[in-house]
Each structure stands twice: as structure tokens, then as C-alpha cells.
């Protein structure tokens, strides 16, 4: 026997729950079920008993879709601690600074500014609806982010900073990501400053109690029985002209008019499809790489870095973690530094017992922040999404060449619109963030209602932008006039050379006239 429904949503992460929420909001009589493979809701968001976000943790201006839900649930935000100076650890040397850019040489500063301005100019040229229509899309897509940064930067200082920034934001080595993919990601998330900055940037605030409490609260507001846990989907059969049959691993079947896949791209490959997925779709899913990172938490008796006038934010080119931030609770309890292990650091951290990890993190932060008193790490936590059976990694990013080759196949619906795709990677605004998961889920929900005749066709693929939240007002992040007009390093060198040549010529003329 099979259950007959209007819609089946596969995945009870924030995107799947947002889809269900939108379906019920627009059509209260819709018959639907949300099938979740694991034993919990939330996907890549999860908060433990301490309210520590082991998954996604930050929210910033412009993320109005998730803020509408935060406000609806009666949740409040707390600012990430930014008082005091940030820290940079380069080549075994620590330095402290204020602002976005770490202290580097004048030449390095000019070079870094020039490269970021060049990236921002390219970002503005990206087609927001279809990145494959961007000027020079094929060439940009063939180039890796590492190759592009190497081309744009003259100095090792600027290159290293940009490499680390990209790795931290995208949880992937710059050599593994398409440059066009990065440009599109930046464009959809409000520009380079928005994704890199903490204050007024994408890392501006956290949800009190943990971001991970949002999904359980969303699920609790859905009608009883909507969300079914421990229901991995085994097959999806769309050979019937009007319905889709979804079969779970326990044999239970659901027949629906429309199915929404609100799961990570790599997880879509675990399902058996009848008929089989188109070759282009299979290729796209295989090349949509899931980032591999470990989020570590080091707990102290007191936030000693604050006593030293530091905010706990750090960027490192060596050490056990590449980036750190203060993760102390708003009331000052559970003093903590959160650190991301990236790339080759992941295997090292993954193999360490807790006691060894505590010692290693303690030594790293002591050197980083100049802890002369030797504060000890009392306990540690860590989370690695690549080891989660039904997740498979952090943010999914486009591999080189994949975007221009497979973008349309990746985002297109299947079975004449009866199988729709959601998830943060398919978002039109703020992809990669929880806000993108909400936007993609809500849009998929409306598309499902169009498909089954409960909404007009004009609602298909429309991006609904909620009003700005009082809790998170939009703050523009613009380059200063000095940053915009500061010459590139090549122009600086040419200008300096021309000036020196001119001075030399004047001196030579004076010398000859005296003779």
C-alpha cells in the first residue's frame, strides 16, 4: 500500500522545512510529508545542549529570509564579539590590528587592495540569474581560484591572505574551486566585504541559544505527522506521466504529484532513479564538491584574550587551525574560542584524542594571543560534517569547468517539473548560508504549488524578498574613496619608475648645464 499525497519533500534541513512551511502557508489544505533520513531535523545546522552551533552559526545584514523566521519564532540575536584587535599569524610571527586588512607591508597592502578591487569589478559583471551568461564565463570557469589569485596578486603577502580568506569562507582549497563559481558566490552574497567582514558582514551575529534551535522550532510548528524521521529515500520512480513514487529503505511508499529534493547535491546521488538521471545531471552532482572542514571549540575558565585587548578573531598561515573567533556565550559564560581546521589540518585534528587536541589548541592560542600566564584549555568539542552519513561535508562548491558545462542541468527540475530541487546551493540569494536554504526552499514550495495547480504560473521561480528585520537592519559596506582610487601595484611601480626616471633626467640636465 502507498500513501497518496500532493507533495513529498525529501530532507528536513532548513531548506526542506522552509519548503513545507511555504506550502502550508500558501495552501493550508495541501497534503504533504517531509522525509528525513537521519534521526533529527536541521541538516547542516545543529546546536548541542550548551547551545553551541556545531554546524552553521552566523547571520548578517541582507539575510532577510532567515531573519523573517527568526523573528516569527521569537528568537533574538547577539553580536559576535569584535571589541579589541584581531590577530594575524604569518610565518611564525603574531601581530594585532584593527579593521579588515591585516598589517602587511605598504607594497603588500597596495597589492591586496588592487586584487580585491579587481575581484569586485569582475563580481559586478556576473549574471545573477544565469552565471553562464557572464562575459568570459568559460575562461573564468576554467581558471581555479588559486590560479586567479596568483594572476591578480604580485606579492606573496597578498596571495596568502586571499588564499586563506577563500578557504575559510568556502571550506575548500582555492585550487579546487572554479573562479567563476567564487565570483558568482560573492555576487549572490553581497560582495567581497560582506562575506569577509564580521561586523555588518555575514558573520555579524549569532542566534541566542544556537542557530541549531531554529529547525526544531520550525518542525514543531508544522502539522503533526508532517516530518518523518529515519526515513532514507531509496528510490524515486517518475515513469508514470502524472505522479512520482517515493520508496523509503524500510519499504514504505508515497505517491505524490510533486517531489522536492531538499538535500545536499552529493546526497542526491544516493537515490536510485527510474528513469535514470540524465548524464549531464549525474556529471554535475559528481563535480559539485562538498567542503571538508572541522569546527573546533576550546573552552577556558576565562576569556583571557579579552583581557589582552583582543577579540579572538585570527587568521593563520600555519598551526592547527586556520581561522578563529570568540564563541563565548552572550552572558559571558563558557569562555570559548572557535577555530576552523581546513585542508591538510583536517586529518591532523581528526586523528587527535581530545586531550591532545586540548593541548595543541591551547599552545596555538597562547602563541597567537600572547598568553604569558599559560591559561589551560579545560575541554574541547569538534564537529566534522564530512563524517555525517546523510550530509557528506560543509558547503558544496563548483569545481573548475563544471559551472558553464552543467549549471542548467544542476538546477533544472526533472520529470517535466514533477521533481524539483532545493537546498542552499540552489539559492538565488545568499547561497551557502542558512538564508539561501530558506530562499531556495520557499521558492521550491511555490513551484510545487504551481505544478499541482494551486498557484498561477506567474509564481514560478519568483524570488520573494521579505521585509528587513528590525533586529538586523541593512548596513551598506562600501569601499572608501582611498581604497577605490589607490593605484594597482603595477601602476604604482610604473608611476614610481617614471618619477625616478624624471628625477634622474632633471638631475642629469642640471649637471650638464653646470658644465
C-alpha positions as CSV (number, residue, x, y, z in Angstrom):
1,X,0.0,0.0,0.0
2,X,1.2,3.5,-0.7
3,X,0.2,6.9,0.8
4,X,-1.2,9.3,-1.8
5,X,-0.1,13.0,-1.3
6,X,0.3,16.3,-3.2
7,X,3.9,16.8,-2.3
8,X,6.8,14.8,-0.8
9,X,9.8,16.8,0.5
10,X,13.0,14.8,0.8
11,X,15.2,16.3,3.6
12,X,14.2,18.0,6.8
13,X,17.0,20.5,6.8
14,X,16.2,24.2,6.9
15,X,15.5,24.2,3.2
16,X,13.1,21.3,3.4
17,X,11.3,22.7,6.4
18,X,11.1,26.1,4.7
19,X,9.5,24.4,1.7
20,X,6.9,22.7,3.9
21,X,6.3,25.9,5.8
22,X,5.7,27.8,2.5
23,X,3.4,25.0,1.2
24,X,1.2,25.2,4.2
25,X,1.2,28.9,4.3
26,X,0.1,29.2,0.7
27,X,-2.2,26.2,0.7
28,X,-3.3,25.0,4.2
29,X,-5.1,22.0,2.7
30,X,-2.1,20.7,0.8
31,X,-1.2,17.0,1.6
32,X,2.5,16.6,2.2
33,X,5.2,14.7,4.1
34,X,8.8,15.6,4.8
35,X,11.1,12.5,4.8
36,X,14.3,12.8,6.8
37,X,17.0,10.1,6.5
38,X,18.6,10.9,9.9
39,X,17.1,10.9,13.4
40,X,16.9,14.7,13.7
41,X,15.9,17.8,11.7
42,X,18.2,20.7,10.8
43,X,20.6,19.3,8.2
44,X,23.8,21.3,8.4
45,X,22.6,23.2,11.4
46,X,22.8,21.7,14.9
47,X,23.1,23.1,18.4
48,X,24.1,20.9,21.3
49,X,22.9,21.1,24.9
50,X,25.2,24.0,25.6
51,X,23.7,26.0,22.7
52,X,26.9,25.6,20.8
53,X,26.5,25.7,17.0
54,X,28.3,22.6,15.7
55,X,27.1,23.5,12.2
56,X,26.2,26.8,10.6
57,X,26.4,29.6,13.2
58,X,26.3,33.1,11.7
59,X,23.8,35.6,10.3
60,X,24.3,39.0,8.8
61,X,22.6,42.0,7.1
62,X,20.8,41.2,3.9
63,X,19.8,37.8,5.1
64,X,16.1,38.7,5.3
65,X,14.7,35.2,4.6
66,X,16.1,33.6,7.7
67,X,15.5,36.7,9.7
68,X,11.8,36.5,8.9
69,X,11.8,33.1,10.5
70,X,14.0,34.1,13.4
71,X,11.5,37.0,14.2
72,X,8.5,34.7,13.7
73,X,9.9,32.2,16.2
74,X,10.6,35.0,18.7
75,X,14.3,34.4,18.8
76,X,16.9,37.1,19.4
77,X,20.4,37.8,18.1
78,X,23.6,38.5,19.8
79,X,26.6,40.3,18.1
80,X,29.8,38.4,17.6
81,X,32.4,39.8,19.9
82,X,34.6,42.3,17.9
83,X,35.8,44.7,20.6
84,X,39.6,45.0,20.6
85,X,42.1,44.0,17.9
86,X,42.2,41.0,15.6
87,X,45.2,38.8,15.2
88,X,47.4,37.6,12.3
89,X,49.9,34.7,12.4
90,X,52.2,34.7,9.4
91,X,55.4,32.7,9.2
92,X,55.5,32.1,13.0
93,X,55.0,35.8,13.9
94,X,51.9,37.2,15.6
95,X,50.7,40.8,15.0
96,X,47.5,42.5,16.2
97,X,45.4,45.0,14.1
98,X,42.1,46.8,13.7
99,X,39.9,46.7,10.6
100,X,39.6,44.2,7.8
101,X,43.1,44.0,6.4
102,X,46.0,42.5,8.5
103,X,49.2,44.6,8.9
104,X,51.4,43.9,5.9
105,X,54.0,45.9,4.0
106,X,52.9,49.0,2.1
107,X,53.6,47.2,-1.2
108,X,51.5,44.2,0.1
109,X,48.7,46.5,1.1
110,X,48.5,48.2,-2.3
111,X,48.7,44.8,-4.0
112,X,45.9,43.3,-1.8
113,X,43.6,46.3,-2.3
114,X,44.2,46.2,-6.0
115,X,43.4,42.4,-6.2
116,X,40.2,42.8,-4.1
117,X,39.1,45.7,-6.3
118,X,39.7,43.6,-9.4
119,X,37.7,40.8,-8.0
120,X,34.8,43.2,-7.1
121,X,34.8,44.6,-10.6
122,X,34.5,41.1,-12.0
123,X,31.8,40.3,-9.5
124,X,29.7,43.1,-10.8
125,X,29.9,41.6,-14.3
126,X,28.4,38.3,-13.2
127,X,24.9,37.5,-14.4
128,X,22.8,37.0,-11.2
129,X,20.1,34.8,-12.9
130,X,22.4,32.7,-15.0
131,X,26.2,32.8,-14.3
132,X,26.9,31.0,-17.6
133,X,25.9,34.2,-19.4
134,X,28.6,36.2,-17.6
135,X,31.2,37.8,-20.0
136,X,34.2,35.4,-20.5
137,X,32.3,32.8,-18.5
138,X,34.1,29.8,-20.0
139,X,37.6,31.3,-19.4
140,X,36.7,32.3,-15.8
141,X,35.2,28.8,-15.1
142,X,38.3,27.0,-16.4
143,X,40.5,29.0,-14.1
144,X,40.9,27.9,-10.5
145,X,40.6,30.4,-7.7
146,X,44.2,29.7,-6.8
147,X,45.3,30.5,-10.4
148,X,43.2,33.6,-10.5
149,X,44.6,35.0,-7.2
150,X,48.1,34.2,-8.3
151,X,47.5,36.1,-11.5
152,X,45.9,39.1,-9.7
153,X,48.5,39.4,-6.9
154,X,52.1,40.3,-7.3
155,X,53.2,39.7,-3.7
156,X,53.2,36.6,-1.6
157,X,51.6,38.6,1.3
158,X,48.5,39.5,-0.7
159,X,48.2,36.0,-2.2
160,X,48.4,34.2,1.2
161,X,45.7,36.5,2.8
162,X,43.4,35.9,-0.2
163,X,44.0,32.1,-0.2
164,X,43.2,31.9,3.5
165,X,40.1,34.1,3.2
166,X,38.6,32.0,0.4
167,X,39.4,28.7,2.1
168,X,37.7,29.9,5.3
169,X,34.5,31.2,3.5
170,X,34.1,28.2,1.2
171,X,35.7,25.4,3.2
172,X,37.6,24.2,0.2
173,X,41.2,24.7,-1.1
174,X,41.3,27.5,-3.7
175,X,42.8,25.1,-6.2
176,X,39.6,23.0,-6.1
177,X,37.1,25.8,-6.9
178,X,36.1,27.5,-10.1
179,X,36.9,31.2,-10.2
180,X,33.6,31.9,-11.9
181,X,32.0,29.9,-9.1
182,X,33.6,32.1,-6.5
183,X,32.6,35.3,-8.3
184,X,29.0,34.1,-8.6
185,X,29.0,33.2,-4.9
186,X,30.3,36.6,-3.9
187,X,27.8,38.4,-6.2
188,X,24.9,36.5,-4.7
189,X,26.1,37.2,-1.2
190,X,26.5,41.0,-1.4
191,X,30.2,41.5,-2.4
192,X,33.6,40.7,-1.0
193,X,33.4,42.9,2.1
194,X,30.0,41.3,3.0
195,X,31.3,37.8,3.1
196,X,34.7,38.5,4.6
197,X,33.7,41.0,7.3
198,X,32.5,40.2,10.8
199,X,30.8,43.4,12.0
200,X,28.0,44.2,9.5
201,X,29.2,41.3,7.4
202,X,28.0,37.7,7.0
203,X,29.4,36.8,10.4
204,X,27.8,39.7,12.2
205,X,25.6,37.9,14.7
206,X,24.5,34.6,16.2
207,X,21.1,33.3,17.4
208,X,20.8,33.2,21.2
209,X,20.5,29.6,22.1
210,X,22.2,28.5,18.9
211,X,21.3,28.6,15.2
212,X,20.6,24.9,15.6
213,X,17.3,25.5,17.5
214,X,15.7,27.2,14.5
215,X,14.9,23.9,12.6
216,X,13.4,22.0,15.5
217,X,11.2,25.0,16.2
218,X,10.1,25.2,12.6
219,X,9.3,21.5,12.6
220,X,7.3,21.8,15.7
221,X,5.0,24.4,14.0
222,X,4.1,22.1,11.2
223,X,1.0,19.9,11.5
224,X,1.6,16.7,13.4
225,X,3.0,13.8,11.3
226,X,4.4,16.1,8.6
227,X,8.0,15.3,9.4
228,X,9.0,11.6,9.4
229,X,12.5,10.8,10.8
230,X,14.7,7.9,10.0
231,X,13.2,7.6,6.5
232,X,16.1,7.4,4.0
233,X,14.7,7.5,0.4
234,X,15.8,4.5,-1.6
235,X,14.1,5.0,-5.0
236,X,12.2,7.7,-6.9
237,X,10.1,6.5,-9.8
238,X,8.7,9.1,-12.2
239,X,7.8,6.8,-15.1
240,X,4.1,7.4,-14.5
241,X,3.0,10.5,-16.5
242,X,1.3,12.3,-13.6
243,X,2.8,11.1,-10.3
244,X,6.1,10.2,-8.7
245,X,6.5,7.2,-6.3
246,X,9.0,7.6,-3.5
247,X,10.1,4.4,-1.7
248,X,12.0,4.5,1.6
249,X,14.6,2.0,2.8
250,X,12.0,0.3,5.0
251,X,9.8,-0.3,2.0
252,X,7.1,2.4,2.8
253,X,5.9,4.1,-0.4
254,X,4.5,7.6,-1.1
255,X,2.8,8.5,-4.3
256,X,2.8,12.3,-4.9
257,X,2.1,14.7,-7.7
258,X,5.4,16.5,-7.0
259,X,8.6,15.7,-5.1
260,X,11.1,18.3,-3.8
261,X,14.7,17.2,-3.2
262,X,15.9,19.5,-0.4
263,X,19.2,17.6,0.2
264,X,22.9,18.3,-0.5
265,X,23.9,17.6,-4.1
266,X,26.1,14.6,-3.1
267,X,23.2,13.0,-1.3
268,X,21.1,13.1,-4.4
269,X,23.4,10.5,-5.9
270,X,22.5,8.0,-3.2
271,X,19.0,7.7,-4.6
272,X,18.1,5.2,-7.4
273,X,16.0,7.0,-10.0
274,X,13.6,5.5,-12.6
275,X,14.2,6.5,-15.3
276,X,17.9,7.2,-14.6
277,X,19.1,10.7,-14.2
278,X,20.2,12.5,-17.3
279,X,24.0,12.1,-17.9
280,X,24.6,15.9,-17.5
281,X,22.8,15.9,-14.1
282,X,24.9,12.9,-13.0
283,X,28.1,14.7,-14.0
284,X,27.1,17.9,-12.3
285,X,26.3,16.1,-9.0
286,X,29.7,14.3,-9.1
287,X,31.6,17.6,-9.6
288,X,29.8,19.6,-7.0
289,X,32.5,19.2,-4.3
290,X,31.5,19.3,-0.6
291,X,33.9,21.2,1.5
292,X,35.9,19.4,4.2
293,X,36.5,21.2,7.5
294,X,36.4,20.6,11.2
295,X,35.0,23.1,13.6
296,X,36.8,23.1,16.9
297,X,35.9,24.6,20.3
298,X,38.4,25.3,23.0
299,X,36.9,26.2,26.5
300,X,38.7,28.2,29.1
301,X,38.0,29.4,32.7
302,X,38.1,33.0,31.5
303,X,38.3,34.8,28.1
304,X,41.9,35.8,28.6
305,X,42.2,37.3,25.1
306,X,39.7,40.0,26.0
307,X,41.8,41.0,29.0
308,X,44.7,41.4,26.5
309,X,42.6,43.8,24.3
310,X,41.9,41.2,21.6
311,X,38.7,39.9,20.2
312,X,39.7,36.3,19.5
313,X,39.5,36.7,15.7
314,X,42.6,35.4,14.0
315,X,43.9,34.3,10.6
316,X,46.9,31.9,10.4
317,X,49.1,30.6,7.7
318,X,50.4,27.7,9.9
319,X,49.1,25.9,13.0
320,X,46.4,23.6,13.9
321,X,43.5,25.9,12.8
322,X,43.4,28.5,10.1
323,X,40.8,30.9,11.5
324,X,39.4,31.5,14.9
325,X,36.6,33.6,16.5
326,X,35.3,34.3,20.0
327,X,32.4,31.9,20.8
328,X,31.7,32.9,24.4
329,X,28.1,33.0,25.4
330,X,26.3,36.4,25.5
331,X,26.2,36.3,29.3
332,X,29.9,35.7,29.5
333,X,29.6,32.0,30.4
334,X,31.5,29.2,28.6
335,X,34.5,31.3,27.5
336,X,35.5,29.7,24.2
337,X,37.5,30.1,21.0
338,X,36.1,28.5,17.9
339,X,38.6,27.5,15.3
340,X,38.3,26.1,11.7
341,X,40.7,23.3,10.7
342,X,41.0,23.4,6.9
343,X,42.7,21.4,4.1
344,X,45.6,19.3,5.4
345,X,44.8,20.4,9.0
346,X,41.6,18.3,9.0
347,X,43.4,14.9,9.0
348,X,45.7,16.0,11.9
349,X,42.8,17.3,14.0
350,X,40.6,14.3,13.2
351,X,43.2,11.9,14.5
352,X,43.8,13.6,17.8
353,X,42.3,12.4,21.1
354,X,40.5,15.2,23.0
355,X,43.4,15.6,25.5
356,X,45.9,16.0,22.7
357,X,43.6,18.4,20.8
358,X,43.2,20.5,24.0
359,X,47.0,20.8,24.4
360,X,47.5,21.6,20.8
361,X,44.8,24.3,20.7
362,X,46.0,25.7,24.0
363,X,49.6,26.1,22.7
364,X,48.3,27.5,19.4
365,X,46.1,30.2,21.0
366,X,48.8,31.0,23.7
367,X,51.3,31.8,20.9
368,X,48.7,33.6,18.8
369,X,47.4,35.9,21.5
370,X,50.5,36.2,23.6
371,X,49.2,34.4,26.7
372,X,52.1,34.8,29.1
373,X,50.1,33.3,32.0
374,X,49.5,30.0,30.3
375,X,45.7,29.6,30.5
376,X,44.7,26.0,30.0
377,X,42.0,24.6,27.7
378,X,39.6,22.9,30.0
379,X,37.7,20.9,27.4
380,X,37.2,20.7,23.7
381,X,34.5,19.9,21.1
382,X,34.7,19.3,17.4
383,X,32.4,18.7,14.5
384,X,33.1,17.3,11.1
385,X,30.2,17.3,8.6
386,X,32.1,15.1,6.1
387,X,31.7,12.3,8.6
388,X,27.9,12.8,8.8
389,X,26.3,9.9,6.9
390,X,23.4,11.9,5.4
391,X,25.3,15.2,5.0
392,X,28.8,14.5,3.5
393,X,30.5,17.8,4.0
394,X,30.1,21.5,4.5
395,X,29.3,24.0,1.7
396,X,29.2,22.5,-1.8
397,X,31.3,24.4,-4.3
398,X,31.6,24.3,-8.1
399,X,34.7,22.6,-9.5
400,X,36.5,24.2,-12.4
401,X,34.7,23.9,-15.8
402,X,31.6,22.4,-14.1
403,X,29.6,25.6,-13.8
404,X,29.4,26.5,-17.5
405,X,29.0,22.9,-18.5
406,X,26.4,21.7,-16.0
407,X,24.7,24.6,-14.3
408,X,21.4,24.3,-16.2
409,X,21.3,20.6,-15.6
410,X,22.2,21.0,-12.0
411,X,19.4,23.4,-11.2
412,X,16.7,22.2,-13.6
413,X,13.7,20.3,-12.4
414,X,13.2,16.7,-13.6
415,X,10.3,14.6,-14.9
416,X,8.6,17.6,-16.6
417,X,8.7,19.6,-13.3
418,X,7.4,16.9,-11.1
419,X,10.8,16.6,-9.3
420,X,12.1,20.0,-8.0
421,X,15.4,20.9,-6.5
422,X,16.0,22.9,-3.3
423,X,18.9,23.4,-0.9
424,X,21.2,26.3,-0.2
425,X,23.4,25.5,-3.2
426,X,20.5,26.3,-5.5
427,X,19.6,29.6,-3.8
428,X,19.3,32.8,-5.9
429,X,20.2,35.0,-2.9
430,X,22.9,34.1,-0.3
431,X,23.7,30.6,-1.4
432,X,25.9,28.7,1.0
433,X,24.2,30.3,4.0
434,X,21.1,29.3,6.0
435,X,19.4,32.3,4.4
436,X,20.0,30.7,1.0
437,X,18.5,27.5,2.3
438,X,15.3,29.3,3.2
439,X,15.0,31.2,-0.1
440,X,15.6,28.0,-2.1
441,X,13.1,26.0,0.0
442,X,10.4,28.7,-0.2
443,X,10.8,29.1,-4.0
444,X,10.6,25.3,-4.5
445,X,7.4,25.2,-2.4
446,X,5.8,27.8,-4.6
447,X,7.0,26.0,-7.7
448,X,5.4,22.8,-6.4
449,X,2.1,24.6,-5.9
450,X,2.3,25.9,-9.5
451,X,3.0,22.4,-10.6
452,X,-0.1,21.0,-8.9
453,X,-2.3,23.9,-10.0
454,X,-2.7,25.7,-6.7
455,X,-0.7,28.8,-7.7
456,X,-0.7,30.6,-11.1
457,X,2.3,30.1,-13.5
458,X,3.4,33.6,-12.8
459,X,4.6,32.5,-9.4
460,X,7.1,30.0,-10.8
461,X,10.7,30.7,-9.9
462,X,9.8,34.1,-8.4
463,X,12.2,35.2,-5.6
464,X,10.1,36.5,-2.7
465,X,12.1,39.1,-0.7
466,X,10.8,39.6,2.9
467,X,10.9,43.0,4.6
468,X,14.0,44.0,6.5
469,X,14.1,42.8,10.1
470,X,14.4,45.4,12.9
471,X,16.9,43.1,14.6
472,X,19.2,43.1,11.5
473,X,19.0,46.4,9.6
474,X,20.8,46.5,6.3
475,X,24.2,48.4,6.5
476,X,25.9,49.2,3.2
477,X,29.5,48.1,3.0
478,X,31.3,50.3,0.5
479,X,35.0,50.7,-0.4
480,X,36.4,54.0,0.9
481,X,37.4,56.6,-1.7
482,X,41.1,55.9,-0.8
483,X,40.6,52.2,-1.4
484,X,38.8,52.7,-4.7
485,X,41.4,55.1,-6.1
486,X,44.5,53.6,-4.6
487,X,46.6,52.6,-7.7
488,X,47.4,49.0,-8.5
489,X,50.8,47.7,-7.7
490,X,51.7,47.6,-11.4
491,X,50.6,51.3,-11.8
492,X,52.4,52.2,-8.6
493,X,55.6,50.6,-9.9
494,X,55.3,52.2,-13.3
495,X,54.5,55.6,-11.7
496,X,57.4,55.2,-9.3
497,X,59.7,54.2,-12.1
498,X,58.5,57.2,-14.2
499,X,59.0,59.5,-11.3
500,X,62.5,58.2,-10.7
501,X,63.3,58.4,-14.4
502,X,62.1,62.0,-14.4
503,X,64.1,63.0,-11.4
504,X,67.2,61.3,-12.9
505,X,66.6,63.3,-16.1
506,X,66.3,66.6,-14.3
507,X,69.5,65.9,-12.3
508,X,71.3,65.0,-15.5
509,X,70.2,68.2,-17.2
510,X,71.3,70.3,-14.2
511,X,74.6,68.5,-14.1
512,X,75.2,69.1,-17.9
513,X,74.2,72.8,-17.6
514,X,76.7,73.4,-14.9
515,X,79.4,72.0,-17.0
